[in-house]
Amino acid sequence: MVLRRYAYLFIAAALAFGYVILSAVGVDAGSPQSPPSQATPTPLNLGDTVRGNIVVPGQVDIYVYTGEAGSAISLSVMADGSEFDPVIEVYGPDGSLVAFDDDGGDGYNAMLDTFVLPATGQYRIEVRGYRLRSTGAYVLTLTQATPPPTPVVGGGQIAIGESVRGDLPVGQRDTWTFYGEAGQIVTIAMTAEDTDLDTYLELRGPDGSTLAEDDDGGSGLNSLIEGFVLPVTGMYTIIARSYGDSSGGVYTLDLIGAEGAVSVPTPTPPLTTSQQGTIQFGQTVSGYISGQIDRWTFEGEAGTVITISLEAASGDAWLDTYLELYGPDGRLLIENDDGGVFFNSLIQGYQLPVTGQYTIAVRAYNTTSWGPYNLTLLSGDLRPTPIGGGGGTLGCGQTVRGNLGPFQVDTWQFPRPMGTDSIWVSFDYQATGGGNVVVFAFERPDGEGVLFWYDGSEANWPAQIPLEFPGTYWFEVAAFPMGLDSSGSYALTVECSQTTSK
């Protein structure tokens, strides 16, 4: 699974200006004037619509609302005949930030739709301009909303066109069933309401076989199976769980049907086994993935610590690998998407629980990627020990250096500075392993894509990379292909280009 990370930096914008002006807000915005130095919050009730005016940069208008835990409200802040770009923040009775929105409404307007109050007490609502720079008149509306249904534990039935909520304890898998007809096209979306939940979806056919699955096909860490054609008529099962069964929380599950249907004369599962074989410790085997699952077996003893590496090999196709390990009883023990370098898979330091025959399942992350692969099985915990560099935080005008060992990936965070619209990157490396190059990827803050990829070939440095999203970007550096003899050293430099536009 690609690293996926992002953060909103609320305080930094205020500090950049060196001051924050808090103003009392009247129901009717008057003529522009300097806000008073002592803020007097304006009380709000359900159904209220008030007008305000952010007169100067840095001004923050404050409102208060008293509500009960579990009740739901909707808040909107719209520009009132101006080019004002509003931001809204809600602080709970304990003073902690519980909700934030910038452009959730139309255009640049802010909206919090169906926000459920987490506690009973007085809430502080703050309205300000984007980056504490934007100014102008606005209209704020507070209305009552209908709370979402109580989350279901364990699953149940769901119909096409229906949305349900679930509460997933750590390690649990919820089972949702629905009736579908051959040729129907469905989309299944699992969206976490808790930030700690990393969702995972599986779709199983009437015969119990796995037809489709997804980890992060939706936004952020959310799961999405989109436009799937049901192969037969019958009862289907949706497994809603967390990635690796390692997290939990509340989620929403949407089952959406598309208009029309397609002809399915001969139902066939999308994934079929095309290659089976054995693999020994210290051995590397090769294969080609084109929509199927390859299975490799090995004999292991209880207590043995193993490492399994799955890498896309060079070729004319692009493969995003996925790796699963099953025990002698057929139970899934551990799985990995992107634990290796970039889109390659790696299971490190796993201790076998029993003696017997284990199965390694090799496949693509989704049906849109294919290509050749190399699978390596090693004995021992080969977790890399950084011998230099190792990662950290990288800022504008800085150069970082690192030395890479076997299976090592250095990760450097790059928090986007305010006003920076692009960066210039320079990279130099020396590969010391046989046939290796040193490569790096530059990833989006939400983990939803690689913005820049360097494959070790000739390049003209510095290279310019536009920054389109707020938050923290990531550099990942590794010697490639990864193996026991992969090593190298590198120097990475970043320079920033400034802008004042949003």
N, C-alpha and C positions, 0 to 999 in steps of 0.2 A: 504494500500500500504506500503510495507516494506520501511523503511527508506533507502533512497538511497542517498549517499554523497561521493564525491571524490575530490581531489585537487592535482595539480602538484606543487611541491615546487622547483622552479628553483634556487632561490638565496641561499638556505640553503647549497647546495652542494659546492658552491664557498666559503662561509664563513667557511665551515668545514676545508678547506685547508689554510685559512687565507690570500690568495692572489689570484688574477686573472691576468694572463699575456695576454695582447692584442698584437697581432703581425700583421704586414703588410703581405699580401699574394701576391706572385708573380704568374704569369701564370704557371711557371714551378718550381716545388719544388726542391730546391737544396740540398746540403749536410746538415746534422743536425747541427744546431748552435743555440745559445741562441737568442730568438726573441728580436727585438728592444723594448725599453721601451715606445716609443711613437707610437701608432698605426696609420697607414695610410690606410684608407679603399680603397679597390680595386673596381673600377667601373665595373658593369656587364651590358650586353645588351642581348636581347633575342637571343637565339641560341648559347650563349657562353658555352664553356666547359673549365674549368680551373682546374689546379692541385694545391694542397696545401699539407702541412705537419704539423701536430701537433707534435711538437718536444718534449715538456716537459709537464707534467701534469699541468693543470690550464691555458694553452694557449688558447686563443680565436682568431680565424681569422675573419676579418670583411670585408664584401662586401657591396656595395650600388647599388641600382637599382631604377630608376625613372619610375613610371608608372601612368596610369590614373585610376580613380575610375571606377569600373565595369569590367575592363579587368581581364583576368584570366591567371595565370602562373602556371608552374609546376617546382618544385625544387627537385633535388635529390643529395644526398651526399653518395658516395660509397667508401668503403675501396679500396685502390689501392695497391694490392699485400701485404697487411698487415692484422693484426687482429684488426684493428682500429674499434671501436664502436662509430660512429658519432652521434651527436645531432645537430639539426638545429633549430634556433629561428629567427623569423622575427618581426621587430619592425616598426610600422607605422610612418608616417610623424610627429605625435605628440609625438613620443617616447614611446608609449605604446606597449606592447607585443600583436601581433595580430595572430601569428601562431607559432606552436611548433610541432616537431616530433622527436621521438627517433628511433623506429624500423618499420616505415611505409613501407620501401622497403623490398627487399629480405634479409633474415637473420637479421643482426643487422644494416643494412643500413637505412639511414633516407630518407624519401620522403614526400613532400607535393604535392599531385596531385590535379590539378584544384583548386588552391586557388584564390578566387576573391578578388581583392584589394578593400578595403573599402573606400579609399580616394585617391585623386590625390596628388602626391608628391614623395619625396625620401624615400625609405625603406632601413633599415639597416638589413643585413642578417649576422647572427653570426653562425660560425661553431666551435664546441668544442667536446671534448671527453666525453663519458658517465661519469657522476659524476665528471667531470673534472679530471679523472684519466687516461682514455684511451689515447693512443698516436698512431700515424702512418700517412702514406700518404693517400690521398683521392682524388677523382675526383668529382667536383661540376658541375652540368649542370642546366642551366636555359632555359626553352623553353616556348613558348606561348601555352596556352590551350584554349579550347572553353568554354566560360561561360555557366553555366546551364541556361535553359529556364527561362523566367520571371515567378515568382510565380503567380498562379491563385487564385483569391479570390472567395470563394463561391462554388468551385467544378466544375464538368462537367462530361464528359464521359472519361472512361479509358478502354483500351482493355487488355486482358490477354497477358502478355509479355511486357507491357508498363510501363514506369516510368514517373510520373508527379510531379510538385512542386506546393505547395499551400502556401498561406499567410493567417494565421489564426488570426484574431483579438480576443482579450479576450472576451469570452462569445459566440463566433460564432461556428457553426458546419458546416463543408463543406460536401457536398453530392456528391459522385462519383458513377456513374452507369456503369454496364458492363453486357454483355450478356454471359450467361453460360449454359451449357448443363448438364443434370443429369449424375452424375458419374464423372464429371471432378474434378480434385484435384487442389486446388489453395492455394497459400500462399500470405498473404497480410502483408506488412511491412510498418510501418509509422515511419520515422526517423526524429527527430528534427535537424534543422540546427542552431537554436538559443538555447542557454543553458537554457533559462528561460522556454522553452516549455516542459511541461510534457504531452506526447501524450496519446491518448485513441482511440481505434478502435472499431467499431461495424460493423457487417455484417448482413444485413437484406435480407430475401428472397423475391421472387416475390409477396407474399401475405402481405408483410410488417412486418412479424414477425422477431424478433431478433434470429438469428441462432448461432452467436458466437460473443464474444467481448473479448478484452484484454487491459490491462493497461501496464504492464512492462515485457511482454514476450520476448522482444528483449533485446539488450544491454542497460545498464543504465536505463533511464526512457523511452525508446522507446517501441513501441507496435508491437506485432507480432501475427498474426493468421496463424498457420503453418499447412499445409497438410489437409485443410478442404475439405471434399467431398460435392460437390453441390448436394442437394437432388432432385431437379427438373430442368427442362429446363425453362429459362425465364430471365427477367431482374433483376439483383441483385443490391443492394445499399450498398455502403460503407460509413459509417459516420466517418469522421475524425475530431476529436475534442481534447480538452485538458481534463485532469483529473479534474473533478469537474467544468469544464468550467471556470477555474480560471487563466489560463495563455494563452499566445499567442506567435506567431512567425512563421517563415518560416519552412516548412517541406518538405520531399520527400516521396511520396507514390509509392510503387512498388507492382504491381499485377503480380505474377509469376505462371505459369502453370506447372504442373508436367507431366512427360511422362506417357501416358496411362490413363486409367480410371477404375473405379470400378462399379460393377453392383448395381443399386439402385432400386430394384423392388417395394418397398413400402416406399415412402418418409415420414419420420417422423421427426418433429423438435427435436433437441437434448435435449432441456429443456422443460419439461412439468410440470404443477402444480400437485402435489400429495397430498398436505395438505393445508387446509384453516381453519381458525378459528378466534376467537376473543381473545384479550389480554387486561387486565385491568392494570391501573397504580399500581405499586407495585407488579406485578405478574411476575413469571418466567414460561415460557412454554418450552416444549422440543420437539424435532423432530429428524429425520434422513434424511440427504441429500445424494442422490445417483444420481446426474445428473439432478435433477429437481429444481424447484423454489417453496418454500413454502411461502404462503401469510397469514399475520395476520393483522386484522383490529382493530382499536380502535377509540373511539369518543374523539375529542379534541376541545378545545375552543381557539379562537384567542387570542394570547398573552401568552399562556401557554408555559413555558420552559420545555423541556423534555430531557431525556437521554435514549438512547437505547444501550444495550450491547448484543453482539452476540459472544458466546464463543463455541469452540469445547469442547464437553464433553469427558470424558474418554471412551476408547473403543479400539477395535482391528484395527480401521482404522484411517487415518490421514486426518483432514479436515482443509483447508485454507478457512476461512469464508469470505463472502461478503454481505454487508448490503445496502439496498436502502429504502428510504422513499418517498412515493407518496402522493400527496395532494388529496382532495376530487374530484378535476377535472381530476384526473389520471395523472397529470404532475409530473415528477420526481423532487423532491425538493432538496434532498441531498443524497449522497452515501458515503460509506466508505469501505476500504479494511482492512488495518492493523492499525487502530487508537487505538485499544486496545493493550493488551500485545502480542507482537510477531505477530502471524498471525491471531489474533482475531480482530473483528470489533467493533467500538465504535463511536456513534454519541453523542456528548456532548453539552449541553447548547443550543439546537436548539429551537427557538421560533416559534410556529405554527402561520402561517399568517392569517388563517381564521378558522371559526367554521365549523365542519363537520366530516365526517368519513375518517380517514387516513389509508393507507395500508403500512405495513412493508413487504418487499420482502427479503426472506432469501435464499441464495444459496451458492454454492462453488465458489471460485475464478476461477477455471477452472474444466474441466471434469475429470481431473486425481486425484482429491481429493474428499473424501467422508467421512461420519461418523456422529455420533450423535452430537447434539448441544443443548445449552440452550440460550433462548432469554428472556431478561429482559427489561421491560418498567418502567421507573421511572419518577416522576414529579420533576422538579427542575434542576438547573445547578449544576451538581455534579463534576465539574472540580476539580481535586485534588490540594490542597495547600501543597506543600512540607513542611514536618515538620522536616526536617533534610536531609542532602545530597542534593537530587534534581538533581544531575548531575553536569557535568563540564568536566574538562580535567584531564586525568590520565596519568602519566608518569612512566618510569622505576623505580623500587625500591620504589614505593609509595603504600600506603594503603589508601583507601577512605571508609568512613562509611556513612550509611544513614538509615533513618527511613521512612517506607512506610505507606501511608494511603490508603483509599479506592480509587480504580481506578487510582492509582499513578504508573507511570513508570519512574524510574530514568535512565537517559541516560548519559553515560560517553564516551567522545571522547578519543581515543588513537592514536595520530599521530605516525606512525611507524618511529622510529629513523633510520638514515642512518646506514647501516651495521647490522641491527638486523634481524635475520632470523627466530626467534621463541620467544615465551614468555612462562613463567611459571606462572600459575594463581592459587591462593588460595582463597577459598571462605568459609565464615562462616555466618550462619544466625540463627535468632530466630523468628519463626512465632508466632504472638500473636492473630491472628484471628482464629475463629473456623474452623478446618479442613484445614488450609492453609499451603502452603509451600512457600518459597522464591526461585524464579527461575531466571536464567539469560541466555541471548543469546549473542554470540560474532559474529558480522556481518562483511562481507567484505566491503571495502571502496566504491565499486560501488553499494552496496545494493542488489547484485544479489545472495545472499545466506548466510546462517548461517554456520559459520565454527565450532562453538562449542555450544552445548546446555546442560545446567544443569537443571534437572527436580526436584531438591529437594531431591533426593534419596541419599543413602550412596555413598561416593566417596573417592578416594585416592588423597589427595592434596599434593603437587601442581600438576596440569595437564599441560602438554606441548601442545601448539598450534602453528603449523607452520604458518609463515607469507609469503604468496606467492605474494602479490601485494603491490605496493607502495601506499601511501596515508594514510588517517585517518580511522581507524577501530572504531567500536562502541560496547560498552557494554550496554545492556538494562536489568534492574533489576526490578522485580515486585513481589508482593505477589499474589499467584495464588491458586484457581481461583479468579478472580477479582469480587468484590462485596462490599456491604456497610460495611461488617464486616472484609474485607481483610486488614491486616496490618502485619508489621514485621520490623525487623532491620537486618542489614547485615554489613559485612566487606569484601572488595575486594582488593586483593593484586596482583601486577604485577611485575615480575622480567624478565629481558631481556637477551637473548643469542645473542652474537655478532658473525658476520662473515665478511669476506672481499670480498666474492664472489658477483656477480651481482644478 
